[in-house]
Amino acid sequence: MSDKQLSLSRAEQALENGSVEEAVQILKRLLQEQADNNDAKALLGEALVEIGRLEEAVTILEDVAGQLPEEFDLQYDLGDVYFELDRPDDACRVYENILSSDPSQTDARVSLGLIRFHQERLEEAEKCYRQALEQDPSSAFALLSLGDVCFATKRSAEARKCFEKALELEPDDPQGHFNLAEYHYDSGDLKAAEKYCRRAVTLDPDFSFAYLTMGNICLDQEQVQESIQCFKEFLKRETSPASQEICAEVSALIEGLLQNLNVLL
C-alpha cells in the first residue's frame, strides 16, 4: 500500500471511529503533499460537513465537484451544503445540472422541491415531488417530502399515508419515524409521537430535531427535567447556520425552565 493509500485509509478509519478532527488533520497533511488528490479532497469535504465547518467544506467541494462533474455523490454533497448555507440559487443550479446530465436522478428533483418548500412555494415543491414519484414510486425520500407538503397544507390524512408508505419502504429510516412523530404530535397523540421520536433517536443518535420534538413532547407531559435534557441534546448537535434563530429560542426556553425549577425548589 502506498503512502497516499495509507493516509486515506487512516482518515477513513478515523471517520468511522468518530474521530473527525483527526481525519481532517490527516487529509490536510496529505493535500499539502498532493494538492491534486481528489479522493482526499472529497473525503475532507465530507469530514468538514460532519463537524459543521460548512464554509470550509464548500470551498473544497466546489473544487473537487468541478473537476469530477460525473461524480453525482459529490454534486449532491455540494448542493446540500449550499442549501445549508442558505444559498438556494447555487443549490438549484447544482441539482438542475445533475438532472441535465441524468434525468433519472429523482433525488435531484426532490432536492429542488425541498428548496421550493423552504421558500414557501408549496405548489412548486409538490409538483417536483410528484414528478419524482412518477419516475420512481418507491422513492421514500419523495414520499416523505410529499407528506411534508400535505402536512403543511392541512391534508393530514394524505400526509400520514405518505409517511407510513415511506416507512414501509425503508423501516430503518430515522426521518420516516421522525415525520410520523411530528404527525402524531400535531394530532395530540403524545404517546405515539414519543414512540416514533425515540425510535428516530435510536436509529440516529445525532438526529438533532428529533431531540427538539422529544423535548416538546416531554414538556407537554410535564416532564420538565427530561425536556431540558432533550433541548440541550438538540443544541449540542444542531450546527447549521440556518438554525441559529431556533437555537437561540431553545436556549431561552431552557433558561426559563431552569429558572422556574429553581423557584419551585
C-alpha positions as protocol buffer text, in pm:
chain_id: "A"
residue {
  index: 1
  type: MET
  ca { x: 0 y: 0 z: 0 }
}
residue {
  index: 2
  type: SER
  ca { x: 141 y: 343 z: -98 }
}
residue {
  index: 3
  type: ASP
  ca { x: 177 y: 631 z: 149 }
}
residue {
  index: 4
  type: LYS
  ca { x: -118 y: 802 z: -22 }
}
residue {
  index: 5
  type: GLN
  ca { x: -340 y: 499 z: 17 }
}
residue {
  index: 6
  type: LEU
  ca { x: -228 y: 451 z: 375 }
}
residue {
  index: 7
  type: SER
  ca { x: -317 y: 809 z: 466 }
}
residue {
  index: 8
  type: LEU
  ca { x: -657 y: 779 z: 302 }
}
residue {
  index: 9
  type: SER
  ca { x: -717 y: 453 z: 484 }
}
residue {
  index: 10
  type: ARG
  ca { x: -622 y: 611 z: 816 }
}
residue {
  index: 11
  type: ALA
  ca { x: -854 y: 904 z: 751 }
}
residue {
  index: 12
  type: GLU
  ca { x: -1143 y: 673 z: 660 }
}
residue {
  index: 13
  type: GLN
  ca { x: -1082 y: 470 z: 975 }
}
residue {
  index: 14
  type: ALA
  ca { x: -1076 y: 786 z: 1186 }
}
residue {
  index: 15
  type: LEU
  ca { x: -1411 y: 891 z: 1037 }
}
residue {
  index: 16
  type: GLU
  ca { x: -1561 y: 550 z: 1107 }
}
residue {
  index: 17
  type: ASN
  ca { x: -1441 y: 575 z: 1467 }
}
residue {
  index: 18
  type: GLY
  ca { x: -1595 y: 921 z: 1507 }
}
residue {
  index: 19
  type: SER
  ca { x: -1256 y: 1094 z: 1523 }
}
residue {
  index: 20
  type: VAL
  ca { x: -1349 y: 1353 z: 1263 }
}
residue {
  index: 21
  type: GLU
  ca { x: -1094 y: 1617 z: 1365 }
}
residue {
  index: 22
  type: GLU
  ca { x: -819 y: 1357 z: 1337 }
}
residue {
  index: 23
  type: ALA
  ca { x: -940 y: 1268 z: 989 }
}
residue {
  index: 24
  type: VAL
  ca { x: -937 y: 1635 z: 889 }
}
residue {
  index: 25
  type: GLN
  ca { x: -577 y: 1676 z: 1003 }
}
residue {
  index: 26
  type: ILE
  ca { x: -464 y: 1361 z: 819 }
}
residue {
  index: 27
  type: LEU
  ca { x: -629 y: 1475 z: 498 }
}
residue {
  index: 28
  type: LYS
  ca { x: -496 y: 1830 z: 519 }
}
residue {
  index: 29
  type: ARG
  ca { x: -141 y: 1697 z: 560 }
}
residue {
  index: 30
  type: LEU
  ca { x: -193 y: 1467 z: 263 }
}
residue {
  index: 31
  type: LEU
  ca { x: -320 y: 1755 z: 48 }
}
residue {
  index: 32
  type: GLN
  ca { x: -16 y: 1965 z: 139 }
}
residue {
  index: 33
  type: GLU
  ca { x: 190 y: 1696 z: -31 }
}
residue {
  index: 34
  type: GLN
  ca { x: -58 y: 1606 z: -307 }
}
residue {
  index: 35
  type: ALA
  ca { x: -273 y: 1909 z: -381 }
}
residue {
  index: 36
  type: ASP
  ca { x: -444 y: 1739 z: -675 }
}
residue {
  index: 37
  type: ASN
  ca { x: -561 y: 1433 z: -478 }
}
residue {
  index: 38
  type: ASN
  ca { x: -934 y: 1438 z: -548 }
}
residue {
  index: 39
  type: ASP
  ca { x: -1005 y: 1138 z: -325 }
}
residue {
  index: 40
  type: ALA
  ca { x: -858 y: 1325 z: -30 }
}
residue {
  index: 41
  type: LYS
  ca { x: -1049 y: 1642 z: -120 }
}
residue {
  index: 42
  type: ALA
  ca { x: -1378 y: 1453 z: -138 }
}
residue {
  index: 43
  type: LEU
  ca { x: -1318 y: 1288 z: 198 }
}
residue {
  index: 44
  type: LEU
  ca { x: -1209 y: 1616 z: 355 }
}
residue {
  index: 45
  type: GLY
  ca { x: -1526 y: 1784 z: 231 }
}
residue {
  index: 46
  type: GLU
  ca { x: -1731 y: 1507 z: 388 }
}
residue {
  index: 47
  type: ALA
  ca { x: -1545 y: 1536 z: 719 }
}
residue {
  index: 48
  type: LEU
  ca { x: -1582 y: 1915 z: 733 }
}
residue {
  index: 49
  type: VAL
  ca { x: -1955 y: 1887 z: 672 }
}
residue {
  index: 50
  type: GLU
  ca { x: -1983 y: 1634 z: 953 }
}
residue {
  index: 51
  type: ILE
  ca { x: -1836 y: 1876 z: 1206 }
}
residue {
  index: 52
  type: GLY
  ca { x: -2031 y: 2174 z: 1075 }
}
residue {
  index: 53
  type: ARG
  ca { x: -1746 y: 2365 z: 913 }
}
residue {
  index: 54
  type: LEU
  ca { x: -1957 y: 2434 z: 607 }
}
residue {
  index: 55
  type: GLU
  ca { x: -1774 y: 2740 z: 475 }
}
residue {
  index: 56
  type: GLU
  ca { x: -1453 y: 2538 z: 456 }
}
residue {
  index: 57
  type: ALA
  ca { x: -1636 y: 2239 z: 316 }
}
residue {
  index: 58
  type: VAL
  ca { x: -1799 y: 2432 z: 34 }
}
residue {
  index: 59
  type: THR
  ca { x: -1463 y: 2558 z: -94 }
}
residue {
  index: 60
  type: ILE
  ca { x: -1325 y: 2203 z: -104 }
}
residue {
  index: 61
  type: LEU
  ca { x: -1640 y: 2060 z: -261 }
}
residue {
  index: 62
  type: GLU
  ca { x: -1660 y: 2332 z: -527 }
}
residue {
  index: 63
  type: ASP
  ca { x: -1307 y: 2242 z: -631 }
}
residue {
  index: 64
  type: VAL
  ca { x: -1345 y: 1863 z: -645 }
}
residue {
  index: 65
  type: ALA
  ca { x: -1701 y: 1862 z: -780 }
}
residue {
  index: 66
  type: GLY
  ca { x: -1594 y: 2098 z: -1057 }
}
residue {
  index: 67
  type: GLN
  ca { x: -1319 y: 1857 z: -1156 }
}
residue {
  index: 68
  type: LEU
  ca { x: -1543 y: 1549 z: -1135 }
}
residue {
  index: 69
  type: PRO
  ca { x: -1884 y: 1652 z: -1275 }
}
residue {
  index: 70
  type: GLU
  ca { x: -1971 y: 1289 z: -1344 }
}
residue {
  index: 71
  type: GLU
  ca { x: -1950 y: 1202 z: -973 }
}
residue {
  index: 72
  type: PHE
  ca { x: -2308 y: 1266 z: -869 }
}
residue {
  index: 73
  type: ASP
  ca { x: -2245 y: 1197 z: -500 }
}
residue {
  index: 74
  type: LEU
  ca { x: -2007 y: 1492 z: -491 }
}
residue {
  index: 75
  type: GLN
  ca { x: -2257 y: 1709 z: -677 }
}
residue {
  index: 76
  type: TYR
  ca { x: -2527 y: 1621 z: -425 }
}
residue {
  index: 77
  type: ASP
  ca { x: -2290 y: 1697 z: -137 }
}
residue {
  index: 78
  type: LEU
  ca { x: -2215 y: 2038 z: -286 }
}
residue {
  index: 79
  type: GLY
  ca { x: -2582 y: 2117 z: -347 }
}
residue {
  index: 80
  type: ASP
  ca { x: -2672 y: 2012 z: 6 }
}
residue {
  index: 81
  type: VAL
  ca { x: -2403 y: 2234 z: 157 }
}
residue {
  index: 82
  type: TYR
  ca { x: -2521 y: 2530 z: -50 }
}
residue {
  index: 83
  type: PHE
  ca { x: -2870 y: 2462 z: 84 }
}
residue {
  index: 84
  type: GLU
  ca { x: -2742 y: 2453 z: 443 }
}
residue {
  index: 85
  type: LEU
  ca { x: -2558 y: 2781 z: 385 }
}
residue {
  index: 86
  type: ASP
  ca { x: -2879 y: 2944 z: 263 }
}
residue {
  index: 87
  type: ARG
  ca { x: -2757 y: 2972 z: -94 }
}
residue {
  index: 88
  type: PRO
  ca { x: -3066 y: 2835 z: -272 }
}
residue {
  index: 89
  type: ASP
  ca { x: -2979 y: 2963 z: -619 }
}
residue {
  index: 90
  type: ASP
  ca { x: -2644 y: 2785 z: -611 }
}
residue {
  index: 91
  type: ALA
  ca { x: -2807 y: 2469 z: -478 }
}
residue {
  index: 92
  type: CYS
  ca { x: -3070 y: 2478 z: -753 }
}
residue {
  index: 93
  type: ARG
  ca { x: -2800 y: 2517 z: -1016 }
}
residue {
  index: 94
  type: VAL
  ca { x: -2624 y: 2206 z: -890 }
}
residue {
  index: 95
  type: TYR
  ca { x: -2940 y: 1992 z: -881 }
}
residue {
  index: 96
  type: GLU
  ca { x: -3050 y: 2118 z: -1224 }
}
residue {
  index: 97
  type: ASN
  ca { x: -2709 y: 2029 z: -1366 }
}
residue {
  index: 98
  type: ILE
  ca { x: -2746 y: 1677 z: -1226 }
}
residue {
  index: 99
  type: LEU
  ca { x: -3084 y: 1643 z: -1396 }
}
residue {
  index: 100
  type: SER
  ca { x: -2945 y: 1777 z: -1721 }
}
residue {
  index: 101
  type: SER
  ca { x: -2677 y: 1508 z: -1711 }
}
residue {
  index: 102
  type: ASP
  ca { x: -2914 y: 1232 z: -1600 }
}
residue {
  index: 103
  type: PRO
  ca { x: -3291 y: 1299 z: -1590 }
}
residue {
  index: 104
  type: SER
  ca { x: -3345 y: 975 z: -1397 }
}
residue {
  index: 105
  type: GLN
  ca { x: -3186 y: 1126 z: -1084 }
}
residue {
  index: 106
  type: THR
  ca { x: -3507 y: 1155 z: -882 }
}
residue {
  index: 107
  type: ASP
  ca { x: -3323 y: 1270 z: -567 }
}
residue {
  index: 108
  type: ALA
  ca { x: -3216 y: 1585 z: -752 }
}
residue {
  index: 109
  type: ARG
  ca { x: -3578 y: 1655 z: -839 }
}
residue {
  index: 110
  type: VAL
  ca { x: -3681 y: 1605 z: -476 }
}
residue {
  index: 111
  type: SER
  ca { x: -3396 y: 1830 z: -362 }
}
residue {
  index: 112
  type: LEU
  ca { x: -3523 y: 2105 z: -593 }
}
residue {
  index: 113
  type: GLY
  ca { x: -3862 y: 2058 z: -431 }
}
residue {
  index: 114
  type: LEU
  ca { x: -3710 y: 2096 z: -85 }
}
residue {
  index: 115
  type: ILE
  ca { x: -3571 y: 2435 z: -180 }
}
residue {
  index: 116
  type: ARG
  ca { x: -3913 y: 2545 z: -309 }
}
residue {
  index: 117
  type: PHE
  ca { x: -4068 y: 2412 z: 13 }
}
residue {
  index: 118
  type: HIS
  ca { x: -3836 y: 2618 z: 230 }
}
residue {
  index: 119
  type: GLN
  ca { x: -3911 y: 2920 z: 13 }
}
residue {
  index: 120
  type: GLU
  ca { x: -4281 y: 2853 z: 89 }
}
residue {
  index: 121
  type: ARG
  ca { x: -4351 y: 2787 z: -280 }
}
residue {
  index: 122
  type: LEU
  ca { x: -4553 y: 2483 z: -186 }
}
residue {
  index: 123
  type: GLU
  ca { x: -4728 y: 2418 z: -517 }
}
residue {
  index: 124
  type: GLU
  ca { x: -4395 y: 2411 z: -699 }
}
residue {
  index: 125
  type: ALA
  ca { x: -4248 y: 2184 z: -431 }
}
residue {
  index: 126
  type: GLU
  ca { x: -4538 y: 1942 z: -461 }
}
residue {
  index: 127
  type: LYS
  ca { x: -4501 y: 1934 z: -838 }
}
residue {
  index: 128
  type: CYS
  ca { x: -4134 y: 1836 z: -801 }
}
residue {
  index: 129
  type: TYR
  ca { x: -4218 y: 1558 z: -555 }
}
residue {
  index: 130
  type: ARG
  ca { x: -4498 y: 1416 z: -770 }
}
residue {
  index: 131
  type: GLN
  ca { x: -4274 y: 1421 z: -1077 }
}
residue {
  index: 132
  type: ALA
  ca { x: -4013 y: 1230 z: -879 }
}
residue {
  index: 133
  type: LEU
  ca { x: -4272 y: 972 z: -772 }
}
residue {
  index: 134
  type: GLU
  ca { x: -4386 y: 929 z: -1132 }
}
residue {
  index: 135
  type: GLN
  ca { x: -4026 y: 833 z: -1212 }
}
residue {
  index: 136
  type: ASP
  ca { x: -3975 y: 624 z: -901 }
}
residue {
  index: 137
  type: PRO
  ca { x: -4287 y: 529 z: -699 }
}
residue {
  index: 138
  type: SER
  ca { x: -4063 y: 356 z: -443 }
}
residue {
  index: 139
  type: SER
  ca { x: -3869 y: 671 z: -351 }
}
residue {
  index: 140
  type: ALA
  ca { x: -3909 y: 707 z: 26 }
}
residue {
  index: 141
  type: PHE
  ca { x: -3734 y: 1045 z: 0 }
}
residue {
  index: 142
  type: ALA
  ca { x: -4002 y: 1174 z: -237 }
}
residue {
  index: 143
  type: LEU
  ca { x: -4284 y: 1026 z: -28 }
}
residue {
  index: 144
  type: LEU
  ca { x: -4160 y: 1186 z: 293 }
}
residue {
  index: 145
  type: SER
  ca { x: -4120 y: 1519 z: 116 }
}
residue {
  index: 146
  type: LEU
  ca { x: -4467 y: 1499 z: -38 }
}
residue {
  index: 147
  type: GLY
  ca { x: -4602 y: 1414 z: 305 }
}
residue {
  index: 148
  type: ASP
  ca { x: -4442 y: 1732 z: 441 }
}
residue {
  index: 149
  type: VAL
  ca { x: -4624 y: 1941 z: 180 }
}
residue {
  index: 150
  type: CYS
  ca { x: -4953 y: 1769 z: 258 }
}
residue {
  index: 151
  type: PHE
  ca { x: -4893 y: 1824 z: 630 }
}
residue {
  index: 152
  type: ALA
  ca { x: -4814 y: 2193 z: 572 }
}
residue {
  index: 153
  type: THR
  ca { x: -5131 y: 2238 z: 366 }
}
residue {
  index: 154
  type: LYS
  ca { x: -5358 y: 2071 z: 626 }
}
residue {
  index: 155
  type: ARG
  ca { x: -5406 y: 1746 z: 434 }
}
residue {
  index: 156
  type: SER
  ca { x: -5329 y: 1535 z: 738 }
}
residue {
  index: 157
  type: ALA
  ca { x: -5474 y: 1205 z: 616 }
}
residue {
  index: 158
  type: GLU
  ca { x: -5274 y: 1221 z: 292 }
}
residue {
  index: 159
  type: ALA
  ca { x: -4961 y: 1320 z: 485 }
}
residue {
  index: 160
  type: ARG
  ca { x: -4995 y: 1020 z: 715 }
}
residue {
  index: 161
  type: LYS
  ca { x: -5034 y: 785 z: 418 }
}
residue {
  index: 162
  type: CYS
  ca { x: -4716 y: 923 z: 263 }
}
residue {
  index: 163
  type: PHE
  ca { x: -4519 y: 889 z: 586 }
}
residue {
  index: 164
  type: GLU
  ca { x: -4642 y: 535 z: 652 }
}
residue {
  index: 165
  type: LYS
  ca { x: -4572 y: 426 z: 295 }
}
residue {
  index: 166
  type: ALA
  ca { x: -4220 y: 567 z: 317 }
}
residue {
  index: 167
  type: LEU
  ca { x: -4162 y: 379 z: 640 }
}
residue {
  index: 168
  type: GLU
  ca { x: -4285 y: 57 z: 481 }
}
residue {
  index: 169
  type: LEU
  ca { x: -4024 y: 104 z: 209 }
}
residue {
  index: 170
  type: GLU
  ca { x: -3744 y: 198 z: 450 }
}
residue {
  index: 171
  type: PRO
  ca { x: -3836 y: 82 z: 802 }
}
residue {
  index: 172
  type: ASP
  ca { x: -3499 y: 183 z: 947 }
}
residue {
  index: 173
  type: ASP
  ca { x: -3504 y: 538 z: 813 }
}
residue {
  index: 174
  type: PRO
  ca { x: -3496 y: 774 z: 1113 }
}
residue {
  index: 175
  type: GLN
  ca { x: -3654 y: 1052 z: 906 }
}
residue {
  index: 176
  type: GLY
  ca { x: -3965 y: 840 z: 845 }
}
residue {
  index: 177
  type: HIS
  ca { x: -4007 y: 777 z: 1218 }
}
residue {
  index: 178
  type: PHE
  ca { x: -3950 y: 1145 z: 1290 }
}
residue {
  index: 179
  type: ASN
  ca { x: -4212 y: 1258 z: 1038 }
}
residue {
  index: 180
  type: LEU
  ca { x: -4469 y: 1025 z: 1193 }
}
residue {
  index: 181
  type: ALA
  ca { x: -4372 y: 1158 z: 1537 }
}
residue {
  index: 182
  type: GLU
  ca { x: -4441 y: 1510 z: 1413 }
}
residue {
  index: 183
  type: TYR
  ca { x: -4774 y: 1398 z: 1265 }
}
residue {
  index: 184
  type: HIS
  ca { x: -4888 y: 1234 z: 1591 }
}
residue {
  index: 185
  type: TYR
  ca { x: -4762 y: 1526 z: 1799 }
}
residue {
  index: 186
  type: ASP
  ca { x: -4967 y: 1766 z: 1590 }
}
residue {
  index: 187
  type: SER
  ca { x: -5267 y: 1533 z: 1627 }
}
residue {
  index: 188
  type: GLY
  ca { x: -5230 y: 1534 z: 2006 }
}
residue {
  index: 189
  type: ASP
  ca { x: -5131 y: 1169 z: 2040 }
}
residue {
  index: 190
  type: LEU
  ca { x: -4827 y: 1219 z: 2263 }
}
residue {
  index: 191
  type: LYS
  ca { x: -4768 y: 851 z: 2331 }
}
residue {
  index: 192
  type: ALA
  ca { x: -4747 y: 764 z: 1962 }
}
residue {
  index: 193
  type: ALA
  ca { x: -4535 y: 1074 z: 1899 }
}
residue {
  index: 194
  type: GLU
  ca { x: -4295 y: 972 z: 2176 }
}
residue {
  index: 195
  type: LYS
  ca { x: -4268 y: 616 z: 2042 }
}
residue {
  index: 196
  type: TYR
  ca { x: -4174 y: 727 z: 1692 }
}
residue {
  index: 197
  type: CYS
  ca { x: -3943 y: 1002 z: 1817 }
}
residue {
  index: 198
  type: ARG
  ca { x: -3750 y: 768 z: 2046 }
}
residue {
  index: 199
  type: ARG
  ca { x: -3714 y: 525 z: 1757 }
}
residue {
  index: 200
  type: ALA
  ca { x: -3573 y: 803 z: 1537 }
}
residue {
  index: 201
  type: VAL
  ca { x: -3312 y: 887 z: 1802 }
}
residue {
  index: 202
  type: THR
  ca { x: -3226 y: 520 z: 1847 }
}
residue {
  index: 203
  type: LEU
  ca { x: -3164 y: 486 z: 1474 }
}
residue {
  index: 204
  type: ASP
  ca { x: -2970 y: 812 z: 1455 }
}
residue {
  index: 205
  type: PRO
  ca { x: -2834 y: 937 z: 1790 }
}
residue {
  index: 206
  type: ASP
  ca { x: -2729 y: 1264 z: 1623 }
}
residue {
  index: 207
  type: PHE
  ca { x: -3074 y: 1348 z: 1483 }
}
residue {
  index: 208
  type: SER
  ca { x: -3090 y: 1697 z: 1631 }
}
residue {
  index: 209
  type: PHE
  ca { x: -3451 y: 1787 z: 1552 }
}
residue {
  index: 210
  type: ALA
  ca { x: -3576 y: 1458 z: 1695 }
}
residue {
  index: 211
  type: TYR
  ca { x: -3437 y: 1575 z: 2030 }
}
residue {
  index: 212
  type: LEU
  ca { x: -3618 y: 1905 z: 1988 }
}
residue {
  index: 213
  type: THR
  ca { x: -3951 y: 1734 z: 1925 }
}
residue {
  index: 214
  type: MET
  ca { x: -3883 y: 1489 z: 2208 }
}
residue {
  index: 215
  type: GLY
  ca { x: -3824 y: 1787 z: 2437 }
}
residue {
  index: 216
  type: ASN
  ca { x: -4160 y: 1936 z: 2340 }
}
residue {
  index: 217
  type: ILE
  ca { x: -4332 y: 1602 z: 2397 }
}
residue {
  index: 218
  type: CYS
  ca { x: -4178 y: 1572 z: 2745 }
}
residue {
  index: 219
  type: LEU
  ca { x: -4267 y: 1932 z: 2826 }
}
residue {
  index: 220
  type: ASP
  ca { x: -4630 y: 1874 z: 2728 }
}
residue {
  index: 221
  type: GLN
  ca { x: -4630 y: 1579 z: 2968 }
}
residue {
  index: 222
  type: GLU
  ca { x: -4481 y: 1800 z: 3243 }
}
residue {
  index: 223
  type: GLN
  ca { x: -4154 y: 1605 z: 3239 }
}
residue {
  index: 224
  type: VAL
  ca { x: -3956 y: 1927 z: 3272 }
}
residue {
  index: 225
  type: GLN
  ca { x: -3611 y: 1794 z: 3359 }
}
residue {
  index: 226
  type: GLU
  ca { x: -3620 y: 1538 z: 3077 }
}
residue {
  index: 227
  type: SER
  ca { x: -3739 y: 1806 z: 2835 }
}
residue {
  index: 228
  type: ILE
  ca { x: -3445 y: 2030 z: 2933 }
}
residue {
  index: 229
  type: GLN
  ca { x: -3204 y: 1744 z: 2869 }
}
residue {
  index: 230
  type: CYS
  ca { x: -3357 y: 1683 z: 2526 }
}
residue {
  index: 231
  type: PHE
  ca { x: -3333 y: 2053 z: 2438 }
}
residue {
  index: 232
  type: LYS
  ca { x: -2967 y: 2052 z: 2545 }
}
residue {
  index: 233
  type: GLU
  ca { x: -2904 y: 1748 z: 2323 }
}
residue {
  index: 234
  type: PHE
  ca { x: -3062 y: 1940 z: 2035 }
}
residue {
  index: 235
  type: LEU
  ca { x: -2833 y: 2239 z: 2088 }
}
residue {
  index: 236
  type: LYS
  ca { x: -2528 y: 2014 z: 2116 }
}
residue {
  index: 237
  type: ARG
  ca { x: -2597 y: 1863 z: 1773 }
}
residue {
  index: 238
  type: GLU
  ca { x: -2759 y: 2137 z: 1567 }
}
residue {
  index: 239
  type: THR
  ca { x: -2482 y: 2339 z: 1398 }
}
residue {
  index: 240
  type: SER
  ca { x: -2647 y: 2458 z: 1078 }
}
residue {
  index: 241
  type: PRO
  ca { x: -2624 y: 2835 z: 1022 }
}
residue {
  index: 242
  type: ALA
  ca { x: -2987 y: 2823 z: 910 }
}
residue {
  index: 243
  type: SER
  ca { x: -3088 y: 2712 z: 1261 }
}
residue {
  index: 244
  type: GLN
  ca { x: -2935 y: 2999 z: 1456 }
}
residue {
  index: 245
  type: GLU
  ca { x: -3270 y: 3161 z: 1531 }
}
residue {
  index: 246
  type: ILE
  ca { x: -3437 y: 2845 z: 1658 }
}
residue {
  index: 247
  type: CYS
  ca { x: -3127 y: 2758 z: 1863 }
}
residue {
  index: 248
  type: ALA
  ca { x: -3149 y: 3098 z: 2031 }
}
residue {
  index: 249
  type: GLU
  ca { x: -3517 y: 3035 z: 2107 }
}
residue {
  index: 250
  type: VAL
  ca { x: -3439 y: 2693 z: 2256 }
}
residue {
  index: 251
  type: SER
  ca { x: -3159 y: 2839 z: 2468 }
}
residue {
  index: 252
  type: ALA
  ca { x: -3400 y: 3100 z: 2604 }
}
residue {
  index: 253
  type: LEU
  ca { x: -3660 y: 2830 z: 2672 }
}
residue {
  index: 254
  type: ILE
  ca { x: -3406 y: 2622 z: 2869 }
}
residue {
  index: 255
  type: GLU
  ca { x: -3311 y: 2927 z: 3074 }
}
residue {
  index: 256
  type: GLY
  ca { x: -3676 y: 2996 z: 3154 }
}
residue {
  index: 257
  type: LEU
  ca { x: -3745 y: 2636 z: 3253 }
}
residue {
  index: 258
  type: LEU
  ca { x: -3440 y: 2628 z: 3479 }
}
residue {
  index: 259
  type: GLN
  ca { x: -3549 y: 2949 z: 3647 }
}
residue {
  index: 260
  type: ASN
  ca { x: -3894 y: 2802 z: 3710 }
}
residue {
  index: 261
  type: LEU
  ca { x: -3740 y: 2489 z: 3856 }
}
residue {
  index: 262
  type: ASN
  ca { x: -3524 y: 2697 z: 4092 }
}
residue {
  index: 263
  type: VAL
  ca { x: -3830 y: 2890 z: 4208 }
}
residue {
  index: 264
  type: LEU
  ca { x: -4014 y: 2565 z: 4280 }
}
residue {
  index: 265
  type: LEU
  ca { x: -3715 y: 2430 z: 4471 }
}
